[in-house]
Every structure is written in structure tokens, then in C-alpha cells.
Amino acid sequence: MLATRSESTTRVVAGDIDGDRDSDLIVAMAGTPWLRAYINNGRGSFTDAGVGALPRAVAAAGDLDLGDLDRDGDLDLVAAASSPLSGSFAWFNNGNGVFSATWVRFPNWFGGCREFALLDIDNDRDVDIVAFDGGLGFGSGHVLPRGPLREPASALIDAQLVGIVDGPLPPVDAAWLDRVSPSSTRFTARRVPRELRPLGGGQALPPDVLGGVEVGMIAALASPSGLRRTLEALGANVVAERLFRDHHRYRRRDLRGLAKQAPLWVTTEKDAVKLLPFWAAGADVRVLRVDLEVSEPERLLGAIDDRLR
């Protein structure tokens, strides 16, 4: 929960700035060069670090991003000024969320920016592997949280290996991939359901027992449609859903009344680790184990090995 303020928020960037393994927030506001930091207490509540906790920018920020600029293992801050004449600036993190009082300035042409991203454009990572959900493709084409991409689609130019899971890609996305990453090694993979086990533990059953059964699905995924497709491919009839934002922190109330909506509920292994069995209150909740099966694993491993030599 964040306390409301009268200023108009223009940009928000999330990242672990204090090294405690949860996501904090840095907020830019219209008409002021001051940025605000909100520190996560690990339970979903945030504390306003106050004006002055972050260095003062030269002008109001048009966009923000976090990245390890000096390769010391913590997230540094870059702000692109909304004014074309003010340039853009970087502040370095000392590892516990305190940023340097002095800044590094980028050329003025980087000012007047409404959106940017920090990317590895000099290819100094050993191997870049990109995977797409064939049913989703590029989605909206936006990066999180506006879309499904972890990096802008233009970053594909640096990818050495590209995988399509449960493909093929939509034709438009496949054509774009061919244009921006023509030399990448391609591989395919598919999701393979392996077993269905009770949330509270017990004997696992083969997933084909779902054939012809009415089920509900519980998921906090970026693309829950993948789980639905898997269930329908097994012959299940999905009659109810409890869907939440990706990385949702589950509460007992999220599972209330399940038995009234469907006789059987299915969730993923990712979600199951955040669900306590007694929250289901007698409802039958099962965990579907799904493996990723690469079509030509030896070829993929060989391609990775070649890149690392």
C-alpha cells in the first residue's frame, strides 16, 4: 500500500534498490526535479523515504530505469529529463539503496525522452537466449507491466538463440523475428503435463484423469491463457477461474468459496508454493506439474556450447 500524494505521478520503476530481495519503487512526479523512493517492507507495504532520499535531478524526469551500470551487483538509476535541453543522468547505488550525490550526465540528445530502456547492446553477455510463447507471441509488443515482454522487441538483434514454446508464432510475429534476428539459432519446445497431485500432498495421478471433468483454475501468471490451453488440451472443461496479477501474494480470502464454483480446481507449481492447503476449506485443489520438453535438446546444447567457446 502506498500513501497518496497531491503530486501527479508520471513514471514508476520497480527494483530491489536496497538489496533485501524485494521490489522497491522509484517515482517521478510532474513539475518537480525531485524523485521519491518507496521502500518495500517485504509484506507489500511501502515506506516513503522522503524528499532528499534520492539526489535531485536537474529537471523533471520523462522516464526512469534501473540497471547495474557499474557491474557491482546492485541497481543504479537513470533518469531521462522531460526537457530536451536538460539531458539525462545516472546515479550510482552504494548497495543499500543510497545513491551517489553526484551524477553522470548523458548527451543532451537523450533529453526530452518519454520512454527508454537499458539494454546490453554491445553483446558482452556470453549467450542471450530468448523464448516466446507461441500462442501469445509478442503480445501487445510492450514490456512489463504494459505487455508480456521482458525487453523491447528490438533487443532481439542481440539474441543468439530463440525458442518457440507451443508454437508456431503468429505470422506477423514470425516475420518480424526473421527480420530482426535472421542469424539466430531457432529451437522449439512444448509444455508436457506430467502429473496431478493434491495441494496438501498425497498420491499423484496422471493428468489425463481431467478428461471430461469440470474444473476451475487458480493462477497468478503473466499469461494464464497458457494454463487454460493445457487444461483444455487434456479434455478438461474450465468452468471457473480465480486469476490474479503475476507474482500475486496470495491470501486466505483468495480461495474462499471454491467448492461452490467447481468440483475440482487446478493450479500451477509456481502458484502452489504460495498457497496453504487449509485455505481451500475442503475444496479439491490439485497441482499440475508441467515439464518443458525441447524438441532437439542435443542441438540446443551444442549451439550453447559453441557460443561459449
N, C-alpha and C positions, 0 to 999 in steps of 0.2 A: 504494500500500500504506500502511495506517495501523498504527501501533503500538497494541497492545491496552492497555486500562487497566482498573482494577478498578471504576471508577465505572459506574453504569448510564446509558447514553445515552438521553435522552428525545426530543430533537429534533436534526435536522441540516438546515442550509440551505446551499446552494451558490451561489457567485457570485464574480466577479472583484473581490476587495476591494483588491488591490494594483496594479491597472492593467496587468498584464502579459499580458492576453488569455487566461488560462486560469482554470479554476474552482477556487477555494479553498473551504474548508469552515469553518463555524462550528458548534460543537457545544454543546448544553446537556445537563447531567447532573443526575440526580435528587438532591435533597437538598443542593445547593450553589448559591450565587448566582454562582459563577464560570463564565464561558463560556470555551471554548477555541477558538483559531483554528489551523487546519492549512493551511499554505501549500503550494500546488502548485508543484513544480519544473519543470513543463512536460512531464514524461515519465511522469506517472501516479503519482509518489511524493509523499508529503506530509511536511512537517516540522512538528512540534508547536511552536507559538510559545511555549508555556509559560503557566502561570498568571500573570496580570498583564498579558499582552499585550493583552487586552481589558479594558475597565473592569468593575468588579464591579457586578453587578446587585443590586437591593435584596432580591430573593427568587429562589428557583429559577424558571426560565423554563418556562412551559407551552407556548409556541410561539415561533418566530423567523421573521423575514422580512427580506429585503434589498430596498432600493429607494432611488432618488435623491430623498430628501425635500427637499433644498435646491436641486435643479436645477443642480448644479455638475458633473455628468458622472460622479460616482462613486457607489458603493453605500453607503448608510448602513444602520444596523442598528436594528431594532425588536424588542423582547422583551416578550411579554405574560407577566406573572407568573402562576404557578400558583395563588397565593393571591388570593382576591377582594379582600382588603384592601390589597394591595400595589400595585395599579395596573399600568401598563405604561410603558415607557421607550424613548427613542430616543437613539442616539449618532451623531454625525456624523463621516464619514470625511474625512481630510485629503487623500485622493487616492492614498496609497501604502500603505493598509492599516492606518494608525494612527488610532484613533478617539478622539474628544474625551473627556477625563476627566470632564467634566460631562455631565449628561444632561437631556433634556427629558421631563417626565412627562405622561402622558395621564391622563384622568379615571379614578377607581377602578373605574367600571363596566366598564372594559376589562381588569380583572384577572380571575383565575380562568378564564382562557381556555385552551382546549385546541387550538384551531385558528383562524387568521385569515389574511387575505391583504391585501396592499397593492394598492389599485386606484385608478384615476383616476375618481372618482365625480362630479367637477364638470365633466366634459366639456370640459376645456381642451386636449385634443388636437384637431387640425384635423379629421381623419377617422379613425374607427375602422372597420376592415374585418375581418370575421370569416369564415373559411372552414371548412367541415366536409367530411369525407369521408362521402359518402352511405352507403357500406357500413358505416361504423363509427359514425356519428352521435356522440352524446355519450359513447359507450363506457360506462365504469363511472360516469361523472359526476364523477370525481375529477380533480384537477390533477396534473401531473407531480410526483413519479415514480409516484404511485399509479394514475394514469389518463392518458388522452391529452390532456386539456385544458390549455391554457397559462394560462388564467384560469378562475375559477369560473364556472359556467353563469349565475349571477345577473348577471355583468358584461355579459351580452347587452343589458341595458336601455340601455346606452350606445352600442351598435353602430348606426352609420348604414347600413352595407351588409353584407349577409350572403350568402355564396356557398355553394352546394352543389356539390361535385365528385363526379361519377359517382353522382348521386342516383337516386331520391329518398331522403330521410331515412326512417328507421323511423317509423311513425305516431306512436308515443308521443313521440319527439323532435320531430317536426314540430309536434305540438300544443303542446308546451312552448315551442318557438320562437315560435309565434303568440301565446302568452300574454305572454311577457316582452319581445318585440320586435315588436309589431304594426305599428309605423310604419317599420321599416327597409326599405330598398330591397333586393330579392332579385335574385340573378343565379345562373345555372348555368354550369358548366364541365365539361369532360371531359378525361381523360388520353388523349392520342393518341400511340401508338408511332410513331416516325418512321424509325429505322434501328437496325441491329445491327452493331457494329464490334468487331474484336478488341481485347482488353485492351491488347496491346502496340502497337496501331496497325496500319493497313492498310485495305484496301478495305471500305467499309460495304455491308451487304446490306439489302434490305427486310425488315422484321420478320416478314412472312408466311411466310418460309422456315422458321419454327418450327412450322408446322402439321404435326401428326403426329409431332413429334420428342420423344424423351425428354430432359428437361433437369433440371439441378439449379439451385437459386437460392441466391445469396450475398447477404446483406443485413444491415445494421445499421440498422434503421429502427424508428421508434416503432410503425408498423403494417405489418409485412411482408406482411400479407394482401393489401394493395393490389397489390404486385408479383405475387403468385400469381394474383390475378384477371386482371391484364393478360396474363400468360403463357397462362393457360387460355383467355382470350378470343381469343388468337392461334392456338389449337389445339394448343398445346404440352401435353405430358404431364409434369407435375412429379413426378419420382421421387425426388428427394433435396433436402435443404435444409442450408445452413450459416447459421444465424441467430444474431445477436448483439444485444446491447443497443444502443439508439440512441446514435450518436456513438462507437461502439466504435473503439479504436485497434488496427488490425489488426497481426498478427504473421505471420511466415512459416509458423508451425505451423498457423495457421487454414486454410491452403489445402493442407495435406498430404493426399495420397490422393484427390484429387478424381477422377482418371481412373478409379478403381476403382468409383466410385459412379454416375457418369453420363457419357455421351459428350460432353455439351455443358453448360456452365454459363453462367448469365446473372446479371449484377449490374447495379446502377444507376449512373448517372453520379456520384451522391453518394458511393457506395462506391468507385468506380473510382479516384478521386483518392488514395485511401489504400492501394491495392493495387499492389505491384510485380509486373510481368509474370513475372519469373523465379521468383517464389514458386509459380506454378502448376505448375512442373516438368513441362511437356509437356501438361498438360490444356488443353482448348479452352475458354477463358473469354471471353465476349462481353459487351459493354456495351450495354445497351438505352437508347437515347435516347427520352425521353417528353416531349412538349410539353403544356402546359396550354392548351386551346382554350376561350375564353369564348364562350358562345352568342350574345350580343348585345354585342360589345365597344363599339360606339358608345354604346349606352345606359348601360353601366357608366362609361365615361369621362365622359359627360355628367353622370351623378349625382355623380361625384367632383368635377368642375369646379363644379357648383352648390354643393356643400358648402364649397368653398374660397373662394367669392366673399364 
